[in-house]
Amino acid sequence: MENFKLLENNLLNFLDSYLKSSGAKGFVLGLSGGLDSAVVATLCTKVAPTKALIMPTSSSNKANLNDALELSSKLNLDYQIIDISDILASFLPFSNTNDKLRVGNIAARIRMILLYDHSSLLNALVAGTTNKSEKMLGYGTIYGDMACALNPLANIYKSDLFEFASYLGVNHKIIAKAPSADLWQNQSDENDIGYSYKEIDKLLKAIENGEDLSKFDSDFKNKITARITKNSFKQKLPATPNI
């Protein structure tokens, strides 16, 4: 993916066209201080009024908060900080606090509740920030960070977003940091998955293009394809009976 100007224009046209057809007045998104939300925020602000919700917990990385605030200032972005620690704590008696995945899923769904509440309040569309790599892997929370009205990054692999973000002028600090959903302290996407996005995307692109996969390490290939199969339900509508 080399023609970033064309990509930018296509995405801006997509955002503008969908917004006009919806009758909404602008966009609302969760701003984490990470790469994906920085790219989406940069694009959305070029099209229409955009509101960013910054929603940390007590375990969130403070550097991410600072990066989100710095980006908001640079983009002249309307933002609001909503610390969700107390909301999250109210759920924890019903969940095993040592189960990081369960707690992380709850946090992601709390954030989406707040985004959709502001969507209603502002007559704004919730802009998603899930990239193609995460989508194919199912690496996200269904009805949480994967929920949105439209998703400009849905067809862009994570490894391609780094250069695109640089083209858009996103701060190098955001581009250089380790990808993380910041769902718990020191959480890292690549540590969770076990491989770098550069490695993963080579395989994902080969799968998408129907290429021979024998060149890939079998253990790596099996783990990634198993993850894709296991999480494929996240891309489907709820099952309904034929009656």
Secondary structure in CASP SS format (residue, H / E / C, confidence):
PFRMAT SS
TARGET T0000
AUTHOR 0000-0000-0000
METHOD secondary structure of the structure
MODEL  1
M C 1.00
E C 1.00
N C 1.00
F H 1.00
K H 1.00
L H 1.00
L H 1.00
E H 1.00
N H 1.00
N H 1.00
L H 1.00
L H 1.00
N H 1.00
F H 1.00
L H 1.00
D H 1.00
S H 1.00
Y H 1.00
L H 1.00
K H 1.00
S H 1.00
S H 1.00
G C 1.00
A C 1.00
K C 1.00
G E 1.00
F E 1.00
V E 1.00
L E 1.00
G E 1.00
L C 1.00
S C 1.00
G C 1.00
G C 1.00
L H 1.00
D H 1.00
S H 1.00
A H 1.00
V H 1.00
V H 1.00
A H 1.00
T H 1.00
L H 1.00
C H 1.00
T H 1.00
K C 1.00
V C 1.00
A C 1.00
P C 1.00
T E 1.00
K E 1.00
A E 1.00
L E 1.00
I E 1.00
M C 1.00
P C 1.00
T C 1.00
S C 1.00
S C 1.00
S C 1.00
N C 1.00
K H 1.00
A H 1.00
N H 1.00
L H 1.00
N H 1.00
D H 1.00
A H 1.00
L H 1.00
E H 1.00
L H 1.00
S H 1.00
S H 1.00
K H 1.00
L H 1.00
N C 1.00
L C 1.00
D E 1.00
Y E 1.00
Q E 1.00
I E 1.00
I C 1.00
D C 1.00
I C 1.00
S H 1.00
D H 1.00
I H 1.00
L H 1.00
A H 1.00
S H 1.00
F H 1.00
L H 1.00
P H 1.00
F H 1.00
S C 1.00
N C 1.00
T C 1.00
N C 1.00
D C 1.00
K H 1.00
L H 1.00
R H 1.00
V H 1.00
G H 1.00
N H 1.00
I H 1.00
A H 1.00
A H 1.00
R H 1.00
I H 1.00
R H 1.00
M H 1.00
I H 1.00
L H 1.00
L H 1.00
Y H 1.00
D H 1.00
H H 1.00
S H 1.00
S H 1.00
L H 1.00
L H 1.00
N C 1.00
A E 1.00
L E 1.00
V E 1.00
A E 1.00
G C 1.00
T C 1.00
T C 1.00
N C 1.00
K H 1.00
S H 1.00
E H 1.00
K H 1.00
M H 1.00
L H 1.00
G C 1.00
Y C 1.00
G C 1.00
T C 1.00
I C 1.00
Y C 1.00
G C 1.00
D C 1.00
M C 1.00
A C 1.00
C C 1.00
A C 1.00
L E 1.00
N C 1.00
P C 1.00
L C 1.00
A C 1.00
N C 1.00
I C 1.00
Y C 1.00
K H 1.00
S H 1.00
D H 1.00
L H 1.00
F H 1.00
E H 1.00
F H 1.00
A H 1.00
S H 1.00
Y H 1.00
L H 1.00
G C 1.00
V C 1.00
N C 1.00
H H 1.00
K H 1.00
I H 1.00
I H 1.00
A H 1.00
K C 1.00
A C 1.00
P C 1.00
S C 1.00
A C 1.00
D C 1.00
L C 1.00
W C 1.00
Q C 1.00
N C 1.00
Q C 1.00
S C 1.00
D H 1.00
E H 1.00
N H 1.00
D H 1.00
I H 1.00
G C 1.00
Y C 1.00
S C 1.00
Y H 1.00
K H 1.00
E H 1.00
I H 1.00
D H 1.00
K H 1.00
L H 1.00
L H 1.00
K H 1.00
A H 1.00
I H 1.00
E H 1.00
N C 1.00
G C 1.00
E C 1.00
D C 1.00
L C 1.00
S C 1.00
K C 1.00
F C 1.00
D C 1.00
S H 1.00
D H 1.00
F H 1.00
K H 1.00
N H 1.00
K H 1.00
I H 1.00
T H 1.00
A H 1.00
R H 1.00
I H 1.00
T H 1.00
K H 1.00
N C 1.00
S H 1.00
F H 1.00
K H 1.00
Q H 1.00
K C 1.00
L C 1.00
P C 1.00
A C 1.00
T C 1.00
P C 1.00
N C 1.00
I C 1.00
END
